């Protein structure tokens, strides 16, 4: 089932379709939609995951890096929001 992801990129709100067959998570989907290469980011995220004791460090790293890329307010859109 296709979902929608809403996000703000450089102060402009956008919505894209999202399917788990193509993307691991919504962050990868929005980066692909904006043409951002995540090769270095994913390598660094893997290092953070290996050295941290919990998932909070990985989540914080991801949020901070995507803010640095120019993203904010990345979220799945509920069906009620679409109507």
C-alpha positions in Angstrom: 0.0 0.0 0.0 1.4 3.4 -1.0 1.7 6.1 1.6 2.5 9.7 1.4 5.3 11.6 3.2 5.1 15.3 3.9 8.2 17.4 4.5 9.6 20.9 4.3 12.7 21.4 2.2 14.3 24.9 2.3 11.1 26.4 3.6 8.9 24.9 0.9 6.3 22.2 1.9 6.1 19.1 -0.4 4.4 15.7 -0.4 5.7 12.5 -2.1 4.5 9.0 -2.5 6.3 6.4 -0.4 6.5 2.6 -0.7 8.7 0.3 1.4 9.6 -1.7 -1.7 11.7 1.1 -2.9 12.9 2.9 0.3 14.1 1.8 3.7 12.5 4.7 5.5 10.9 8.1 4.8 14.3 9.9 5.2 15.7 8.0 2.2 12.6 8.8 0.2 12.7 12.6 0.8 16.5 12.7 0.0 15.9 10.8 -3.2 13.1 13.2 -4.1 15.4 16.2 -3.7 18.4 14.5 -5.4 20.6 14.2 -2.3 23.2 11.4 -2.3 23.2 9.7 1.1 26.3 7.5 0.6 28.4 9.3 3.2 25.5 9.9 5.5 24.6 6.1 5.6 28.3 5.2 6.3 28.4 7.6 9.2 25.1 6.5 10.5 26.3 2.9 10.5 29.4 4.0 12.5 27.1 5.9 15.0 25.0 2.7 15.4 28.0 0.6 16.0 29.5 2.8 18.7 26.3 3.9 20.5 24.5 1.8 23.1 21.0 2.7 22.0 18.9 3.9 19.1 18.5 7.4 20.4 22.0 8.4 19.2 21.2 7.2 15.7 17.9 9.0 15.6 19.4 12.2 16.9 22.2 12.0 14.3 19.6 11.4 11.5 17.4 14.3 12.6 20.4 16.8 12.9 21.9 15.8 9.6 18.7 16.1 7.7 18.2 19.5 9.3 21.6 20.4 8.0 20.6 19.2 4.5 17.7 21.7 4.7 14.8 19.4 5.7 12.3 19.8 8.5 9.0 18.4 9.6 9.4 15.0 7.9 6.3 12.9 8.6 3.9 10.3 7.2 0.6 11.8 6.2 -2.4 10.0 7.6 -5.4 9.3 5.4 -7.5 11.7 7.4 -5.1 14.5 6.6 -5.4 13.9 2.9 -9.1 14.6 2.8 
